[in-house]
Amino acid sequence: MPVYEYECDTCRKSFEIQQRMADAPLSSCPECEGTVKKVMSMSSFQLKGGGWYADGYASTQKGADASSSSAIPAPCSSGSCAKCPAFAG
């Protein structure tokens, strides 16, 4: 369950309460019964480093994958040798 932070307009006390997302927001302070407002606070969730995209989902091939035997070699400059994939004869 998420933890929400509130601040009382009357006594200026800040407090946190654990509520379900479907619950209605609080409207009164538990100490002085004054009106409260929900406060946006810094999240503890942080993304650091290169990220998931750079670690495994990039479209460029690296290392052994780039030098696999399924890669088609470039034809030679003359295009007439027997080792060229374009040689048809």
GUFIFI-457798 format. One record per residue: x, y, z of N, C-alpha, C in turn; residue number from 1; residue in three letters. Coordinates in Angstrom, 2 decimals. Layout:
N
n_u: X	n_v: Y	n_w: Z	ca_u: X	ca_v: Y	ca_w: Z	c_u: X	c_v: Y	c_w: Z	pos: NUM	code: Ala $
...
! end
This chain:
89
n_u: 0.84	n_v: -1.19	n_w: 0.00	ca_u: 0.00	ca_v: 0.00	ca_w: 0.00	c_u: 0.87	c_v: 1.24	c_w: 0.00	pos: 1	code: Met $
n_u: 0.47	n_v: 2.24	n_w: -0.74	ca_u: 1.25	ca_v: 3.49	ca_w: -0.78	c_u: 1.15	c_v: 4.28	c_w: 0.52	pos: 2	code: Pro $
n_u: 2.18	n_v: 5.05	n_w: 0.77	ca_u: 2.22	ca_v: 5.95	ca_w: 1.92	c_u: 2.04	c_v: 7.37	c_w: 1.40	pos: 3	code: Val $
n_u: 1.05	n_v: 8.08	n_w: 1.95	ca_u: 0.77	ca_v: 9.44	ca_w: 1.54	c_u: 1.15	c_v: 10.40	c_w: 2.67	pos: 4	code: Tyr $
n_u: 1.62	n_v: 11.57	n_w: 2.28	ca_u: 2.02	ca_v: 12.59	ca_w: 3.25	c_u: 1.00	c_v: 13.73	c_w: 3.21	pos: 5	code: Glu $
n_u: 0.59	n_v: 14.17	n_w: 4.39	ca_u: -0.38	ca_v: 15.25	ca_w: 4.53	c_u: 0.20	c_v: 16.34	c_w: 5.42	pos: 6	code: Tyr $
n_u: -0.32	n_v: 17.55	n_w: 5.27	ca_u: 0.05	ca_v: 18.67	ca_w: 6.14	c_u: -1.23	c_v: 19.37	c_w: 6.57	pos: 7	code: Glu $
n_u: -1.31	n_v: 19.65	n_w: 7.88	ca_u: -2.48	ca_v: 20.32	ca_w: 8.43	c_u: -2.36	c_v: 21.83	c_w: 8.21	pos: 8	code: Cys $
n_u: -3.44	n_v: 22.46	n_w: 7.76	ca_u: -3.45	ca_v: 23.91	ca_w: 7.56	c_u: -3.52	c_v: 24.67	c_w: 8.88	pos: 9	code: Asp $
n_u: -4.09	n_v: 24.06	n_w: 9.92	ca_u: -4.26	ca_v: 24.73	ca_w: 11.21	c_u: -3.02	c_v: 24.64	c_w: 12.09	pos: 10	code: Thr $
n_u: -2.57	n_v: 23.41	n_w: 12.38	ca_u: -1.42	ca_v: 23.23	ca_w: 13.30	c_u: -0.09	c_v: 23.07	c_w: 12.58	pos: 11	code: Cys $
n_u: -0.09	n_v: 23.02	n_w: 11.26	ca_u: 1.11	ca_v: 22.89	ca_w: 10.41	c_u: 1.88	c_v: 21.59	c_w: 10.65	pos: 12	code: Arg $
n_u: 1.24	n_v: 20.61	n_w: 11.23	ca_u: 1.90	ca_v: 19.32	ca_w: 11.46	c_u: 1.87	c_v: 18.50	c_w: 10.18	pos: 13	code: Lys $
n_u: 3.00	n_v: 17.88	n_w: 9.84	ca_u: 3.08	ca_v: 16.96	ca_w: 8.70	c_u: 3.03	c_v: 15.54	c_w: 9.23	pos: 14	code: Ser $
n_u: 2.30	n_v: 14.68	n_w: 8.53	ca_u: 2.22	ca_v: 13.28	ca_w: 8.94	c_u: 2.02	c_v: 12.41	c_w: 7.71	pos: 15	code: Phe $
n_u: 2.35	n_v: 11.14	n_w: 7.87	ca_u: 2.20	ca_v: 10.16	ca_w: 6.80	c_u: 1.15	c_v: 9.14	c_w: 7.20	pos: 16	code: Glu $
n_u: 0.44	n_v: 8.65	n_w: 6.20	ca_u: -0.56	ca_v: 7.62	ca_w: 6.46	c_u: -0.54	c_v: 6.63	c_w: 5.31	pos: 17	code: Ile $
n_u: -0.71	n_v: 5.37	n_w: 5.63	ca_u: -0.73	ca_v: 4.31	ca_w: 4.63	c_u: -2.19	c_v: 4.09	c_w: 4.23	pos: 18	code: Gln $
n_u: -2.47	n_v: 4.28	n_w: 2.93	ca_u: -3.83	ca_v: 4.14	ca_w: 2.41	c_u: -3.81	c_v: 3.35	c_w: 1.12	pos: 19	code: Gln $
n_u: -4.94	n_v: 2.72	n_w: 0.84	ca_u: -5.10	ca_v: 2.09	ca_w: -0.47	c_u: -5.31	c_v: 3.18	c_w: -1.50	pos: 20	code: Arg $
n_u: -4.98	n_v: 2.90	n_w: -2.74	ca_u: -5.16	ca_v: 3.88	ca_w: -3.81	c_u: -6.64	c_v: 4.20	c_w: -4.03	pos: 21	code: Met $
n_u: -7.54	n_v: 3.27	n_w: -3.71	ca_u: -8.97	ca_v: 3.46	ca_w: -3.89	c_u: -9.59	c_v: 4.27	c_w: -2.75	pos: 22	code: Ala $
n_u: -8.88	n_v: 4.44	n_w: -1.62	ca_u: -9.41	ca_v: 5.20	ca_w: -0.49	c_u: -9.49	c_v: 6.68	c_w: -0.81	pos: 23	code: Asp $
n_u: -10.48	n_v: 7.34	n_w: -0.23	ca_u: -10.61	ca_v: 8.80	ca_w: -0.38	c_u: -9.51	c_v: 9.48	c_w: 0.43	pos: 24	code: Ala $
n_u: -8.99	n_v: 10.62	n_w: -0.05	ca_u: -7.97	ca_v: 11.34	ca_w: 0.71	c_u: -8.51	c_v: 11.84	c_w: 2.04	pos: 25	code: Pro $
n_u: -7.63	n_v: 11.99	n_w: 3.01	ca_u: -8.05	ca_v: 12.51	ca_w: 4.31	c_u: -8.52	c_v: 13.95	c_w: 4.17	pos: 26	code: Leu $
n_u: -9.44	n_v: 14.35	n_w: 5.05	ca_u: -9.93	ca_v: 15.72	ca_w: 5.00	c_u: -9.69	c_v: 16.47	c_w: 6.30	pos: 27	code: Ser $
n_u: -9.37	n_v: 15.74	n_w: 7.39	ca_u: -9.14	ca_v: 16.42	ca_w: 8.67	c_u: -7.92	c_v: 15.84	c_w: 9.38	pos: 28	code: Ser $
n_u: -7.29	n_v: 16.69	n_w: 10.18	ca_u: -6.09	ca_v: 16.32	ca_w: 10.95	c_u: -6.50	c_v: 15.40	c_w: 12.10	pos: 29	code: Cys $
n_u: -5.74	n_v: 14.33	n_w: 12.34	ca_u: -6.09	ca_v: 13.43	ca_w: 13.44	c_u: -5.85	c_v: 14.05	c_w: 14.83	pos: 30	code: Pro $
n_u: -5.07	n_v: 15.15	n_w: 14.92	ca_u: -4.80	ca_v: 15.77	ca_w: 16.22	c_u: -5.71	c_v: 16.96	c_w: 16.53	pos: 31	code: Glu $
n_u: -5.86	n_v: 17.88	n_w: 15.56	ca_u: -6.61	ca_v: 19.12	ca_w: 15.85	c_u: -7.91	c_v: 19.24	c_w: 15.05	pos: 32	code: Cys $
n_u: -8.20	n_v: 18.26	n_w: 14.20	ca_u: -9.39	ca_v: 18.25	ca_w: 13.36	c_u: -9.42	c_v: 19.37	c_w: 12.32	pos: 33	code: Glu $
n_u: -8.27	n_v: 20.03	n_w: 12.07	ca_u: -8.19	ca_v: 21.06	ca_w: 11.03	c_u: -8.14	c_v: 20.43	c_w: 9.65	pos: 34	code: Gly $
n_u: -8.28	n_v: 21.26	n_w: 8.63	ca_u: -8.24	ca_v: 20.74	ca_w: 7.26	c_u: -6.81	c_v: 20.39	c_w: 6.86	pos: 35	code: Thr $
n_u: -6.68	n_v: 19.36	n_w: 6.07	ca_u: -5.36	ca_v: 18.90	ca_w: 5.63	c_u: -5.29	c_v: 18.94	c_w: 4.11	pos: 36	code: Val $
n_u: -4.06	n_v: 19.00	n_w: 3.62	ca_u: -3.82	ca_v: 18.91	ca_w: 2.18	c_u: -2.75	c_v: 17.85	c_w: 1.94	pos: 37	code: Lys $
n_u: -2.88	n_v: 17.17	n_w: 0.82	ca_u: -1.90	ca_v: 16.14	ca_w: 0.45	c_u: -0.66	c_v: 16.84	c_w: -0.07	pos: 38	code: Lys $
n_u: 0.51	n_v: 16.37	n_w: 0.38	ca_u: 1.79	ca_v: 16.98	ca_w: 0.01	c_u: 2.52	c_v: 16.04	c_w: -0.94	pos: 39	code: Val $
n_u: 3.10	n_v: 16.60	n_w: -1.99	ca_u: 3.93	ca_v: 15.80	ca_w: -2.90	c_u: 5.33	c_v: 15.76	c_w: -2.32	pos: 40	code: Met $
n_u: 5.83	n_v: 14.57	n_w: -2.06	ca_u: 7.17	ca_v: 14.43	ca_w: -1.51	c_u: 8.04	c_v: 13.67	c_w: -2.49	pos: 41	code: Ser $
n_u: 9.34	n_v: 13.72	n_w: -2.26	ca_u: 10.30	ca_v: 13.05	ca_w: -3.14	c_u: 10.14	c_v: 11.53	c_w: -3.03	pos: 42	code: Met $
n_u: 10.14	n_v: 10.90	n_w: -4.15	ca_u: 10.01	ca_v: 9.45	ca_w: -4.19	c_u: 11.35	c_v: 8.80	c_w: -3.84	pos: 43	code: Ser $
n_u: 11.29	n_v: 7.62	n_w: -3.28	ca_u: 12.52	ca_v: 6.88	ca_w: -2.97	c_u: 12.97	c_v: 6.04	c_w: -4.17	pos: 44	code: Ser $
n_u: 12.17	n_v: 6.00	n_w: -5.22	ca_u: 12.49	ca_v: 5.23	ca_w: -6.42	c_u: 13.40	c_v: 6.05	c_w: -7.32	pos: 45	code: Phe $
n_u: 14.56	n_v: 5.49	n_w: -7.67	ca_u: 15.51	ca_v: 6.19	ca_w: -8.53	c_u: 16.07	c_v: 5.24	c_w: -9.59	pos: 46	code: Gln $
n_u: 16.24	n_v: 5.76	n_w: -10.79	ca_u: 16.91	ca_v: 5.01	ca_w: -11.85	c_u: 18.32	c_v: 5.55	c_w: -11.96	pos: 47	code: Leu $
n_u: 19.29	n_v: 4.68	n_w: -11.81	ca_u: 20.69	ca_v: 5.09	ca_w: -11.88	c_u: 21.43	c_v: 4.23	c_w: -12.89	pos: 48	code: Lys $
n_u: 22.52	n_v: 4.75	n_w: -13.41	ca_u: 23.37	ca_v: 3.96	ca_w: -14.30	c_u: 22.92	c_v: 4.04	c_w: -15.74	pos: 49	code: Gly $
n_u: 23.36	n_v: 3.05	n_w: -16.51	ca_u: 23.09	ca_v: 3.03	ca_w: -17.94	c_u: 21.65	c_v: 2.70	c_w: -18.27	pos: 50	code: Gly $
n_u: 20.95	n_v: 2.07	n_w: -17.36	ca_u: 19.56	ca_v: 1.76	ca_w: -17.60	c_u: 19.37	c_v: 0.41	c_w: -18.27	pos: 51	code: Gly $
n_u: 18.14	n_v: -0.06	n_w: -18.29	ca_u: 17.85	ca_v: -1.37	ca_w: -18.85	c_u: 18.03	c_v: -1.39	c_w: -20.35	pos: 52	code: Trp $
n_u: 17.78	n_v: -0.29	n_w: -21.03	ca_u: 17.87	ca_v: -0.29	ca_w: -22.49	c_u: 19.30	c_v: -0.55	c_w: -22.94	pos: 53	code: Tyr $
n_u: 20.27	n_v: 0.10	n_w: -22.31	ca_u: 21.67	ca_v: -0.06	ca_w: -22.70	c_u: 22.23	c_v: -1.42	c_w: -22.29	pos: 54	code: Ala $
n_u: 21.60	n_v: -2.08	n_w: -21.32	ca_u: 22.12	ca_v: -3.34	ca_w: -20.82	c_u: 21.71	c_v: -4.56	c_w: -21.65	pos: 55	code: Asp $
n_u: 20.58	n_v: -4.54	n_w: -22.31	ca_u: 20.20	ca_v: -5.76	ca_w: -22.98	c_u: 19.20	c_v: -5.63	c_w: -24.10	pos: 56	code: Gly $
n_u: 18.67	n_v: -4.46	n_w: -24.33	ca_u: 17.64	ca_v: -4.34	ca_w: -25.34	c_u: 18.04	c_v: -3.45	c_w: -26.51	pos: 57	code: Tyr $
n_u: 19.28	n_v: -3.12	n_w: -26.62	ca_u: 19.74	ca_v: -2.29	ca_w: -27.74	c_u: 19.70	c_v: -3.11	c_w: -29.02	pos: 58	code: Ala $
n_u: 19.51	n_v: -2.47	n_w: -30.15	ca_u: 19.40	ca_v: -3.19	ca_w: -31.42	c_u: 20.75	c_v: -3.49	c_w: -32.05	pos: 59	code: Ser $
n_u: 21.83	n_v: -2.89	n_w: -31.58	ca_u: 23.15	ca_v: -3.16	ca_w: -32.15	c_u: 23.71	c_v: -4.45	c_w: -31.56	pos: 60	code: Thr $
n_u: 24.46	n_v: -5.19	n_w: -32.37	ca_u: 25.05	ca_v: -6.43	ca_w: -31.90	c_u: 26.43	c_v: -6.15	c_w: -31.34	pos: 61	code: Gln $
n_u: 26.79	n_v: -6.89	n_w: -30.28	ca_u: 28.09	ca_v: -6.72	ca_w: -29.65	c_u: 28.79	c_v: -8.07	c_w: -29.52	pos: 62	code: Lys $
n_u: 30.10	n_v: -8.05	n_w: -29.45	ca_u: 30.89	ca_v: -9.23	ca_w: -29.11	c_u: 30.74	c_v: -10.38	c_w: -30.07	pos: 63	code: Gly $
n_u: 30.48	n_v: -11.59	n_w: -29.54	ca_u: 30.40	ca_v: -12.80	ca_w: -30.34	c_u: 29.21	c_v: -12.80	c_w: -31.29	pos: 64	code: Ala $
n_u: 28.14	n_v: -12.09	n_w: -30.93	ca_u: 26.97	ca_v: -12.05	ca_w: -31.80	c_u: 27.27	c_v: -11.35	c_w: -33.12	pos: 65	code: Asp $
n_u: 28.15	n_v: -10.34	n_w: -33.09	ca_u: 28.46	ca_v: -9.57	ca_w: -34.29	c_u: 29.32	c_v: -10.38	c_w: -35.26	pos: 66	code: Ala $
n_u: 30.08	n_v: -11.35	n_w: -34.77	ca_u: 30.98	ca_v: -12.11	ca_w: -35.63	c_u: 30.46	c_v: -13.51	c_w: -35.91	pos: 67	code: Ser $
n_u: 29.16	n_v: -13.68	n_w: -35.89	ca_u: 28.61	ca_v: -15.01	ca_w: -36.13	c_u: 28.76	c_v: -15.40	c_w: -37.60	pos: 68	code: Ser $
n_u: 28.68	n_v: -16.70	n_w: -37.89	ca_u: 28.89	ca_v: -17.20	ca_w: -39.24	c_u: 27.71	c_v: -16.90	c_w: -40.16	pos: 69	code: Ser $
n_u: 26.59	n_v: -16.44	n_w: -39.62	ca_u: 25.43	ca_v: -16.16	ca_w: -40.47	c_u: 25.56	c_v: -14.82	c_w: -41.19	pos: 70	code: Ser $
n_u: 26.58	n_v: -14.04	n_w: -40.86	ca_u: 26.78	ca_v: -12.75	ca_w: -41.53	c_u: 27.32	c_v: -12.99	c_w: -42.94	pos: 71	code: Ala $
n_u: 26.80	n_v: -12.26	n_w: -43.91	ca_u: 27.23	ca_v: -12.40	ca_w: -45.31	c_u: 28.43	c_v: -11.48	c_w: -45.53	pos: 72	code: Ile $
n_u: 29.55	n_v: -12.04	n_w: -46.00	ca_u: 30.72	ca_v: -11.20	ca_w: -46.23	c_u: 30.51	c_v: -10.28	c_w: -47.43	pos: 73	code: Pro $
n_u: 31.20	n_v: -9.17	n_w: -47.42	ca_u: 31.12	ca_v: -8.22	ca_w: -48.52	c_u: 31.85	c_v: -8.79	c_w: -49.73	pos: 74	code: Ala $
n_u: 31.35	n_v: -8.56	n_w: -50.93	ca_u: 32.03	ca_v: -9.07	ca_w: -52.11	c_u: 33.35	c_v: -8.34	c_w: -52.33	pos: 75	code: Pro $
n_u: 34.26	n_v: -9.00	n_w: -53.02	ca_u: 35.54	ca_v: -8.36	ca_w: -53.30	c_u: 35.35	c_v: -7.24	c_w: -54.33	pos: 76	code: Cys $
n_u: 36.36	n_v: -6.43	n_w: -54.50	ca_u: 36.21	ca_v: -5.26	ca_w: -55.38	c_u: 36.00	c_v: -5.63	c_w: -56.85	pos: 77	code: Ser $
n_u: 36.59	n_v: -6.76	n_w: -57.28	ca_u: 36.43	ca_v: -7.11	ca_w: -58.70	c_u: 35.12	c_v: -7.84	c_w: -58.95	pos: 78	code: Ser $
n_u: 34.60	n_v: -8.57	n_w: -57.95	ca_u: 33.34	ca_v: -9.29	ca_w: -58.10	c_u: 33.44	c_v: -10.55	c_w: -58.96	pos: 79	code: Gly $
n_u: 34.67	n_v: -10.99	n_w: -59.27	ca_u: 34.79	ca_v: -12.15	ca_w: -60.17	c_u: 35.47	c_v: -13.34	c_w: -59.53	pos: 80	code: Ser $
n_u: 35.78	n_v: -13.31	n_w: -58.26	ca_u: 36.46	ca_v: -14.47	ca_w: -57.65	c_u: 35.45	c_v: -15.50	c_w: -57.20	pos: 81	code: Cys $
n_u: 35.91	n_v: -16.74	n_w: -57.05	ca_u: 35.03	ca_v: -17.85	ca_w: -56.69	c_u: 34.55	c_v: -17.78	c_w: -55.25	pos: 82	code: Ala $
n_u: 35.22	n_v: -16.98	n_w: -54.40	ca_u: 34.84	ca_v: -16.89	ca_w: -53.00	c_u: 33.77	c_v: -15.82	c_w: -52.75	pos: 83	code: Lys $
n_u: 33.47	n_v: -15.03	n_w: -53.75	ca_u: 32.48	ca_v: -13.97	ca_w: -53.58	c_u: 31.08	c_v: -14.55	c_w: -53.54	pos: 84	code: Cys $
n_u: 30.22	n_v: -14.08	n_w: -52.63	ca_u: 28.84	ca_v: -14.57	ca_w: -52.61	c_u: 28.08	c_v: -14.16	c_w: -53.86	pos: 85	code: Pro $
n_u: 28.56	n_v: -13.12	n_w: -54.56	ca_u: 27.88	ca_v: -12.66	ca_w: -55.76	c_u: 28.29	c_v: -13.46	c_w: -57.00	pos: 86	code: Ala $
n_u: 29.28	n_v: -14.36	n_w: -56.85	ca_u: 29.77	ca_v: -15.15	ca_w: -57.98	c_u: 28.72	c_v: -16.18	c_w: -58.38	pos: 87	code: Phe $
n_u: 28.29	n_v: -16.14	n_w: -59.58	ca_u: 27.26	ca_v: -17.06	ca_w: -60.05	c_u: 27.81	c_v: -17.89	c_w: -61.22	pos: 88	code: Ala $
n_u: 28.72	n_v: -18.74	n_w: -60.96	ca_u: 29.17	ca_v: -19.47	ca_w: -62.11	c_u: 29.97	c_v: -20.61	c_w: -61.78	pos: 89	code: Gly $
! end
